[in-house]
Amino acid sequence: MKRETENIVLLLVGISVALIVVGGEYTRYVKPGLLVWLAASAVVLIGLAVLAMAGDIRRGRPEPEPGHGGHDHDGHRHRGGIAWLLLVPVIVLIFVKPPPIGAGARTPSISTAASASATDFPPLPPGPAPEVSLPDVVMRAANDKAHSLDGRTITVTAFVRHEAAGLDLGRVVIICCAADAQLARIHLRGPGATEVGGWPDNTWVRAVGVVTPAPPDPTKVLVPTLTATTVTRVDAPANPYAYPG
């Protein structure tokens, strides 16, 4: 690959990273805590590309390669054309906004088998039906020695996911980046869930009800059940992912 091609690729990679940072699309790929590192990477890549281009301009036009007499052979031109294909994923990153991971993705479920590491979780927020994140509900149901969910009416915001055994509510959890995404889910039952059966996957809802933990079984992933009194359709959040504390 020629130096000119290398510099252009480096510049476009830096610009693409900068664009997804400024536009906020970076949350489709990594957790928000990596924003500073992404911004720094974009600055470094763009800076290196500009410095390299400026250095080439100061030095003038590069000398022809020995044995080529200033003319490219067909094979050399062919290799140069292939090198430009490296720009395709960069251009896609700039212009194509990927959809968020949703109900249809083959994402592994969060491992919530009961264990000896159970601990006391902080008390739930005050109020008649406090909002609790779905991953927090899953972890509390499996490992909260204080049983903070017992008898409490809570509110959960998540997307609908149809399973063979019935309806689930889901939320994708990103630990570091989209490659390690996991699915937190709970079963949705009760009178409030009746109407939801006709809604498609990835419909975002706000469900109010009481959680029942799954029976303890160290060999299985435990999926609690929310017996909902009301379920209402809501708009999808700007950032649909949840992140561990």
TILO-247588 format. One record per residue (C-alpha): residue number from 1; residue in three letters; y, z, x. Coordinates in nm, 2 decimals, padded with zeros to 4 digits. Layout:
BEGIN
   nr  rest       y       z       x
  NUM   ALA       Y       Z       X
...
end
This chain:
BEGIN
   nr  rest       y       z       x
    1   MET   00.00   00.00   00.00
    2   LYS   00.34  -00.09   00.13
    3   ARG   00.61   00.17   00.20
    4   GLU   00.83   00.02  -00.07
    5   THR   00.55   00.06  -00.33
    6   GLU   00.47   00.42  -00.21
    7   ASN   00.84   00.52  -00.25
    8   ILE   00.86   00.37  -00.60
    9   VAL   00.55   00.54  -00.71
   10   LEU   00.67   00.87  -00.57
   11   LEU   01.01   00.83  -00.74
   12   LEU   00.85   00.74  -01.08
   13   VAL   00.61   01.03  -01.07
   14   GLY   00.91   01.26  -01.00
   15   ILE   01.11   01.11  -01.29
   16   SER   00.81   01.13  -01.53
   17   VAL   00.77   01.50  -01.45
   18   ALA   01.14   01.56  -01.49
   19   LEU   01.14   01.38  -01.83
   20   ILE   00.86   01.59  -01.98
   21   VAL   01.03   01.90  -01.85
   22   VAL   01.37   01.81  -02.01
   23   GLY   01.21   01.69  -02.33
   24   GLY   00.98   01.99  -02.37
   25   GLU   00.66   01.78  -02.38
   26   TYR   00.53   01.97  -02.07
   27   THR   00.39   02.23  -02.32
   28   ARG   00.14   01.97  -02.42
   29   TYR  -00.01   02.00  -02.07
   30   VAL   00.06   02.35  -01.93
   31   LYS   00.18   02.69  -02.04
   32   PRO   00.55   02.75  -02.06
   33   GLY   00.54   02.99  -01.77
   34   LEU   00.49   02.70  -01.53
   35   LEU   00.82   02.54  -01.63
   36   VAL   01.00   02.66  -01.31
   37   TRP   00.72   02.51  -01.09
   38   LEU   00.72   02.18  -01.27
   39   ALA   01.10   02.15  -01.24
   40   ALA   01.08   02.23  -00.87
   41   SER   00.81   01.97  -00.82
   42   ALA   01.02   01.70  -01.00
   43   VAL   01.32   01.78  -00.77
   44   VAL   01.10   01.77  -00.46
   45   LEU   00.93   01.44  -00.55
   46   ILE   01.25   01.27  -00.64
   47   GLY   01.42   01.40  -00.33
   48   LEU   01.15   01.28  -00.10
   49   ALA   01.14   00.94  -00.26
   50   VAL   01.52   00.90  -00.23
   51   LEU   01.52   01.02   00.13
   52   ALA   01.24   00.77   00.22
   53   MET   01.42   00.48   00.05
   54   ALA   01.75   00.57   00.22
   55   GLY   01.57   00.59   00.56
   56   ASP   01.42   00.24   00.50
   57   ILE   01.76   00.10   00.41
   58   ARG   01.92   00.24   00.73
   59   ARG   01.65   00.10   00.95
   60   GLY   01.68  -00.24   00.79
   61   ARG   01.40  -00.47   00.67
   62   PRO   01.06  -00.38   00.80
   63   GLU   00.90  -00.60   01.07
   64   PRO   00.62  -00.83   00.95
   65   GLU   00.27  -00.71   01.03
   66   PRO   00.11  -00.84   01.35
   67   GLY  -00.09  -01.16   01.29
   68   HIS   00.08  -01.24   00.96
   69   GLY   00.38  -01.43   01.10
   70   GLY   00.59  -01.29   00.81
   71   HIS   00.36  -01.44   00.55
   72   ASP   00.12  -01.26   00.33
   73   HIS  -00.23  -01.39   00.29
   74   ASP  -00.40  -01.41  -00.05
   75   GLY  -00.61  -01.11   00.02
   76   HIS  -00.31  -00.90   00.12
   77   ARG  -00.12  -01.00  -00.20
   78   HIS  -00.43  -00.91  -00.41
   79   ARG  -00.44  -00.56  -00.26
   80   GLY  -00.07  -00.52  -00.32
   81   GLY  -00.12  -00.61  -00.68
   82   ILE  -00.39  -00.36  -00.73
   83   ALA  -00.17  -00.09  -00.58
   84   TRP   00.08  -00.15  -00.85
   85   LEU  -00.18  -00.05  -01.11
   86   LEU  -00.12   00.31  -00.99
   87   LEU   00.20   00.29  -01.19
   88   VAL   00.02   00.25  -01.52
   89   PRO  -00.06   00.63  -01.57
   90   VAL   00.29   00.72  -01.46
   91   ILE   00.44   00.48  -01.72
   92   VAL   00.21   00.61  -01.99
   93   LEU   00.32   00.97  -01.91
   94   ILE   00.68   00.87  -01.95
   95   PHE   00.65   00.67  -02.28
   96   VAL   00.35   00.81  -02.46
   97   LYS   00.36   01.15  -02.62
   98   PRO   00.00   01.28  -02.66
   99   PRO  -00.08   01.46  -02.98
  100   PRO  -00.16   01.83  -02.95
  101   ILE  -00.52   01.95  -02.94
  102   GLY  -00.62   02.03  -03.29
  103   ALA  -00.91   02.09  -03.52
  104   GLY  -01.10   01.77  -03.42
  105   ALA  -01.12   01.85  -03.05
  106   ARG  -01.44   01.96  -02.89
  107   THR  -01.29   02.28  -02.75
  108   PRO  -01.50   02.58  -02.67
  109   SER  -01.45   02.89  -02.87
  110   ILE  -01.30   03.20  -02.71
  111   SER  -01.57   03.42  -02.59
  112   THR  -01.55   03.74  -02.80
  113   ALA  -01.89   03.89  -02.77
  114   ALA  -01.88   04.27  -02.82
  115   SER  -01.88   04.45  -02.48
  116   ALA  -01.84   04.78  -02.32
  117   SER  -01.49   04.68  -02.22
  118   ALA  -01.36   04.76  -02.56
  119   THR  -01.02   04.94  -02.55
  120   ASP  -00.74   05.07  -02.76
  121   PHE  -00.50   04.80  -02.86
  122   PRO  -00.14   04.87  -02.94
  123   PRO  -00.06   04.95  -03.31
  124   LEU   00.01   04.66  -03.54
  125   PRO   00.37   04.58  -03.62
  126   PRO   00.51   04.78  -03.92
  127   GLY   00.54   04.63  -04.26
  128   PRO   00.32   04.55  -04.56
  129   ALA   00.17   04.23  -04.41
  130   PRO   00.28   04.19  -04.04
  131   GLU   00.24   03.86  -03.86
  132   VAL  -00.04   03.88  -03.61
  133   SER  -00.13   03.59  -03.38
  134   LEU  -00.48   03.45  -03.45
  135   PRO  -00.61   03.51  -03.09
  136   ASP  -00.49   03.87  -03.12
  137   VAL  -00.68   03.91  -03.44
  138   VAL  -01.00   03.77  -03.28
  139   MET  -00.98   04.01  -02.98
  140   ARG  -00.89   04.31  -03.19
  141   ALA  -01.18   04.25  -03.43
  142   ALA  -01.42   04.24  -03.14
  143   ASN  -01.29   04.49  -02.89
  144   ASP  -01.04   04.73  -03.05
  145   LYS  -01.18   05.09  -03.04
  146   ALA  -00.88   05.21  -03.25
  147   HIS  -00.99   04.97  -03.53
  148   SER  -00.62   04.88  -03.59
  149   LEU  -00.72   04.60  -03.83
  150   ASP  -00.92   04.82  -04.06
  151   GLY  -00.77   04.81  -04.41
  152   ARG  -00.45   04.65  -04.30
  153   THR  -00.31   04.34  -04.48
  154   ILE  -00.19   04.09  -04.22
  155   THR  -00.04   03.75  -04.20
  156   VAL  -00.19   03.47  -03.99
  157   THR  -00.04   03.13  -03.91
  158   ALA  -00.30   02.86  -03.80
  159   PHE  -00.45   02.52  -03.88
  160   VAL  -00.73   02.45  -04.13
  161   ARG  -01.06   02.36  -03.98
  162   HIS  -01.36   02.25  -04.20
  163   GLU  -01.70   02.37  -04.08
  164   ALA  -02.04   02.32  -04.23
  165   ALA  -02.05   02.69  -04.33
  166   GLY  -01.71   02.68  -04.49
  167   LEU  -01.34   02.70  -04.40
  168   ASP  -01.20   02.83  -04.07
  169   LEU  -00.85   02.89  -03.94
  170   GLY  -00.79   02.79  -03.58
  171   ARG  -00.54   02.81  -03.30
  172   VAL  -00.58   02.65  -02.96
  173   VAL  -00.52   02.90  -02.67
  174   ILE  -00.41   02.77  -02.33
  175   ILE  -00.47   03.00  -02.04
  176   CYS  -00.31   02.77  -01.77
  177   CYS  -00.32   02.41  -01.88
  178   ALA  -00.47   02.19  -02.15
  179   ALA  -00.78   02.14  -01.94
  180   ASP  -00.88   02.50  -02.00
  181   ALA  -00.79   02.51  -02.37
  182   GLN  -01.01   02.73  -02.59
  183   LEU  -01.03   02.77  -02.97
  184   ALA  -00.96   03.10  -03.14
  185   ARG  -01.09   03.09  -03.50
  186   ILE  -01.16   03.31  -03.80
  187   HIS  -01.35   03.24  -04.12
  188   LEU  -01.12   03.20  -04.43
  189   ARG  -01.26   03.34  -04.75
  190   GLY  -01.14   03.50  -05.07
  191   PRO  -00.94   03.39  -05.37
  192   GLY  -00.65   03.26  -05.16
  193   ALA  -00.88   03.01  -04.98
  194   THR  -00.99   02.83  -05.30
  195   GLU  -00.72   02.57  -05.29
  196   VAL  -00.74   02.51  -04.92
  197   GLY  -01.08   02.34  -04.95
  198   GLY  -00.91   02.02  -05.05
  199   TRP  -00.66   02.02  -04.77
  200   PRO  -00.74   01.81  -04.45
  201   ASP  -00.81   01.95  -04.11
  202   ASN  -00.50   02.04  -03.90
  203   THR  -00.31   02.14  -04.21
  204   TRP  -00.10   02.44  -04.10
  205   VAL  -00.11   02.74  -04.34
  206   ARG   00.01   03.10  -04.36
  207   ALA  -00.26   03.32  -04.49
  208   VAL  -00.22   03.68  -04.60
  209   GLY  -00.53   03.90  -04.63
  210   VAL  -00.76   04.16  -04.48
  211   VAL  -00.98   04.10  -04.17
  212   THR  -01.35   04.20  -04.16
  213   PRO  -01.50   04.20  -03.81
  214   ALA  -01.83   04.02  -03.75
  215   PRO  -02.13   04.25  -03.72
  216   PRO  -02.18   04.35  -03.35
  217   ASP  -02.41   04.12  -03.16
  218   PRO  -02.37   04.10  -02.78
  219   THR  -02.56   03.76  -02.77
  220   LYS  -02.31   03.58  -03.00
  221   VAL  -01.95   03.47  -03.02
  222   LEU  -01.81   03.70  -03.29
  223   VAL  -01.60   03.53  -03.56
  224   PRO  -01.42   03.77  -03.79
  225   THR  -01.34   03.68  -04.16
  226   LEU  -01.01   03.69  -04.32
  227   THR  -01.03   03.76  -04.70
  228   ALA  -00.71   03.60  -04.81
  229   THR  -00.51   03.68  -05.12
  230   THR  -00.26   03.40  -05.07
  231   VAL  -00.25   03.09  -04.85
  232   THR   00.05   02.87  -04.84
  233   ARG   00.11   02.54  -04.66
  234   VAL   00.37   02.55  -04.38
  235   ASP   00.51   02.31  -04.12
  236   ALA   00.34   02.28  -03.79
  237   PRO   00.52   02.48  -03.52
  238   ALA   00.71   02.30  -03.25
  239   ASN   00.46   02.44  -03.00
  240   PRO   00.12   02.47  -03.17
  241   TYR  -00.05   02.65  -02.88
  242   ALA  -00.10   03.02  -02.83
  243   TYR  -00.10   03.19  -02.49
  244   PRO  -00.28   03.51  -02.37
  245   GLY  -00.05   03.80  -02.30
end
